[in-house]
């Protein structure tokens, strides 16, 4: 796993406005969903 410096992550963050019309591999989709499950939620309510 790549180590990301918090300051670098904050200062280099960008918003994406254009996307490729290309499917995302199932393995990558699953990794994203697994990571999303680990994120904090308001008052730890975890509405998902």
Buried (B, 14 or more C-beta within 10 A) or exposed (E): EEEEEEEEEEEEEEEEEEEEEEEEEEEEEEEEEEEEEEEEEEEEEEEE
